[in-house]
Amino acid sequence: METLVATVLIVVVFMISSMILNDVFSNTIKNNTGEIDAHLNELKYLYKHEKLTVPYQDDFMDWHIYIVPTHEKGSNTIVFEAIHSNTHKTITKTVRANQK
């Protein structure tokens, strides 16, 4: 009887730990924004070297990318915004506008 109780307890502990690890791994995958950050940095590079015209709109994997000029705090800036189509997570980067 003691062996059966110990076995059940061990199985319960393993089930709980596997559910916790599964949740941690899935959150890590959902929150991984490395690829879109690299793509936004590439777009910023292209804009700074006048290879990209604004306004600009594109799709990259599951992300919708918008690049628009704005006027904030007395200076012209360019806003690079990426919105995930499933999770609606938003990543925003800004740079000063090129002076022509």
Secondary structure, DSSP 8 states (H G I E B T S, - for coil): -HHHHHHHHHHHHHHHHHHHHHHHHHHHHHT--HHHHHHHHHHHHHHHTT-S-SSEEEEETTEEEEEEEEEETTEEEEEEEEEETTT--EEEEEEE----
